[in-house]
Structures are given as structure tokens and as C-alpha cells.
């Protein structure tokens, strides 16, 4: 095998990545990626932040924009600022230079380092692309075939989403799955994949993010503004440094996951935030983003729930007065895993996922019309009385869930496998409808006269199912 991981050519950019045992290559002075992230208007008046990722040598470029105001048009230049993970990440991210700037309000075109990026959140939105759980898993001695588009289809998914020409793209969390060095026995599947920094209290690095996200997602990054949700793979002890460096939608907080001086990864909860969208037909939609990266799938962790609950309380307040509101949170409130993954015999185990998150949000979801999550590696639509409809879209590339074992349980999300409440006095009824598709892909959300049509598509863009969301109800076929 060559001593260099591949020279990848994508979108006209050449990236050469080192193996763990090799010194970093000479810098190549072209951008690796440039894109725009949706943020709150308190962060940027336009609701957008520009980011560019380059090899480390050199300085931040300027952002160039064409801005309109009334009948006048002007060219505007804006200095970009360096975004850093902080010195305690040591050399894990020293190979990259990440820069950012607020996109001016009124911009109609924007370029950074010679690359055009989405300049505006369109009015009269009529197509939103949604996907999540995208990376190629390398962990615990196992590996996906990262070189096979059938077993790791993210590049195909990205090309298909770009062809949709969506007005907005929503990523529901879990970018980073290359958490270990490729096992020697799996070198034909992932040989040369960038390994974590030895001894670091986190599992990501500059080059693993290039391989797992920046290169395969390139068609998406240049196609539309991106709304990002933090997943559990972006915990500070996992891929959080790269997430906050490149994809967290706030200005100047790239070091949020930097380890302490004692070498301990922090525990971080990002604040709840929202953005308002103008939807075709004269409607408005508020997206509200709640951080559920921290959590527990199979049992209630009271300390985590106590820290999450204020985030959901803030979300409920943000939904006040919205014409329509969607909750974006990585761990589903009402998602089901396959019973094949439960112990045999199952005992008190429940197939309802993310029960800590569900408990933390209990009683606070009445103002939402729809909940969008990923975390479970499939597409799923669940209707539970007293809750907004839940759509799970965690099928963009990470190894899929079992194909069978999905049925409506006799008990609800906060009840164990023997029908007993996990918390006395806090109960949710079981689902009235459940649809599950174990198929790689993404979804397109399109407004209808009085609701939304969610088109489930495979990695190549073929429609395999659709759901209609209307008045807190979800009907699928």
C-alpha cells in the first residue's frame, strides 16, 4: 500500500492526506471546502455564516459579496476570521485552516477563496432536503467498506441531493464515524483511512473530517445553505472538535470542545436556537434546534435529563407564535430500534430509543407540528398520541440497522418492556402508526396546500415511499 492516503479529486480540489505514521504533506494552496451555515439572526443579520476550509499554510481569505439595497447594488469585501480548536487539541487539527465571516444581509452572491457559496436563504421555499448519520464506521475492530458506494453511499447521496436543487438542506447529526485506525484485518475496506491522534481524549482529526465529510459532501455544501444538528458522534470525547471547528452554526466558538489542560474532554450542551423560513404559499416555518448529543438510549440518566430539560423549555418558548414549527433534535423522541438488538429474552429492555431525551422533553412538545431526528440508521415515521409526528432520517451512509424487527410495542416510549413506567406519573401512550424503511438515502420535504409531503428517496434519488404531514398527523405509503 502507498504511504499516502489517496489524492482525492472532488469539485476540482486536490487533497492529500497523511497516514498516522507519516509527516503531513506540503500544503496545497487551494480550498478544500467552502459553504454557508444557517444560524440565528442574533449571530448574523442575514441568518448565514460563511466558512472555508483550507490547508494550514497561509492566512484567511476575504469574503466577496454583491449586496443589493433598494435599487442599488454594491460590491462588499469582508475579512474572514480564523476559527481554531484551541491548543489543547495538539496537532490533531493543525493541518487545516478554517475561516469564517458573517454573510452580509442583502447579499445576492458570495465567494470565498474563489469559490461561490450560497448567499441567501431563499424566500418562498418549496424544497428542503433532509438527511443524517452519514459517516463510514470504523470502530471497535469493525469497518464498513468505505470504498464501496453500495455499502457507504454518502457520495451518491450527496450528488442526488445536489441534483434536487433544494432551497435548504438540513443535516440531523452524526457526521463523523472514523473513530479508530482501520483494523489490519479490514485494510481492503478502509486501508489508509486517517487515524485519531494517539492518546487524545477525542477520536477525530482534520484528515478524518476531510475523508468522512468535506470531500463526500462537497456537492451538498455548494448547493444550498446548510442547517446542522449536533449528534452523539459529535460529543467532545468523540468528533466534537471537528464539529465545532467546521459545522457549529455560531461565530467564534471553535474551541468549545477543546480538552482541559489535564487532557479531559469537556461535556458541552449547545444553546437552543431557531431560524424562520418563508415557505411557498405565503406560509412561515420556524426550525428549532435542540442539542441532544448527550443522552442515554436505554435508560433514563437523571443528570443528563436535568441539563437537557431547559433546552426543551427554551424550544417551547421559541415555538410560541410560530405559524408552523419543527423540532430538530438528533436523538428521536419517539423512535424504535429493531427488537433483534434487544437482549434475549428481552426482560425489561424497550425498543423505544433515547429515553433520556424523551423524558427531558415530556410535556414540552405541544407547540410543534413535526419532529425530525436521525440517530437510528434507517428511515422511519412514527405517530404517537400526545406527541408531534416523529420522522427519523438516519440513513445517509452509516452502517444500516437490521432489516426486520419493527412493530408497534404494547407500551409507550417511557415504559419498559414489562409495561411499567420508567418514571412514576410520566407516561406516553404507544404509537398508532409506524412505518420503517431500512434503505440508504434522504428525504425531500415539499409544502402542500395545508401541510407537507415528505418524499423518501434512495441513494440514487429514486422515490421509495412518501408521507403526508398535516395537523400533527402523519400518513405514509
RAHU-V314621 format. One line per field, one symbol per residue. ss: DSSP state (~ for helix, > for strand, _ for the rest). phi: phi as a letter, one per 40 degrees, with the letter a starting at -180 (. if undefined). burial: b if it has 24 or more other ideal C-beta (glycine too) atoms within 12 Angstrom, else e. A space follows every 10 residues. Layout:
ss: ???
phi: ???
burial: ???
This chain:
ss: ___>>>>>>> __>>>>>>__ __________ >>>>>>>>__ _______>>> >>>>>_____ _>>>>>>>>_ _>>>>>>>>_ >>>___~~~_ _____>>>>> >>____>>>> >>__>>>___ ____>__>>> >______>>_ _>>_______ ___~~~~~~~ ~~~~___>>> >______>__ ___~~~~~~~ __________ _____~~~~~ ~~~~___~~~ ~___>>>>__ _~~~_____~ ~~~~~~____ __________ __________ __>>>>>>>_ __>>>>>>>_ __________ _~~~~~~~~~ ~~~~~~~~~_ ____>>>>__ _____>__~~ ~_________ _>__~~~~~~ ~________> >>>_____>> >>>>____>> >>>_______ __________ ____>_____ >_>__>____ >>>>>>>___ >>>>>>>___ _>>>>>>>__ __>>>>>>>> __>>>>_
phi: .ccbcdccba fgbbbbbccc cbcccccbcb ccaaabbcac cccadcgbbc bbbbdcchbc cccbbbbbag cbbbcbbacc bcbbcgcccf ccbccbbbba accccgcbaa bbfgbcbdba cccfcbabcb aafbcccbaf gbacccbbcc cbcddcdccc ccccfccabb bchgcbbcca cdcdcbccca dgcdcccdgc cabbadcccc ccbccccdcc cccadbcbbc bccbcccbbc cccccbbccb cgbccdbdcc ccgbccbbbc ccaaabbcbd ggcbbbcbbb cbdciacbac bcccdcccdc cccccccccd gccbabcbac cccbbbcccc cccbccfccb cccfcccccc ccgbbccbca bbabgccaba bbbbdgbcdb bbbbbcicdc cdcbhbaccc bccbbccbgc ccbdgbbbcc cbaabbbcac iabbbbcbdb abbbccbcdc gccbaabbba ffbbbba
burial: eeeebbebeb bebebbbbbb eeebeeebeb bbbbbbbbbb eebbebbbbb bbbbbbeeeb bebbbebeee eeeeebebeb bbbbbbebbe ebbbbbbbbb bbbbeebebb bbbebbbbbb bbeebbbbbb bbbbbbbbbe eebbbbbeee ebbbbbbbbb bbebebbbbb bbbbbbbbbb bbeeebeebb bbbbbbbeeb bbbbbbbbbb bbbbbbbbbb bbbbbbbbbb bbbbbbbbbb bbbbbbbbbb bebbbbbbbe eeeebbbbbb bbbbbbbbbe eebbbbbbbb bbbbbbbbbb eeebbebbbe bbbbbbebbe ebebbbbbbb bbbbbbbbbe ebeeeeeebb bbbbbbbbbb bbebbebbbb bbbbbbbbbb bbbbebbbbb bbbbbbbbbb beeeebebbe bbbbbbbeee ebbeeebbeb bebbbbbbbb bbbbbbbeee bbbbbbbbbe bebbbbbbbe ebbbebe
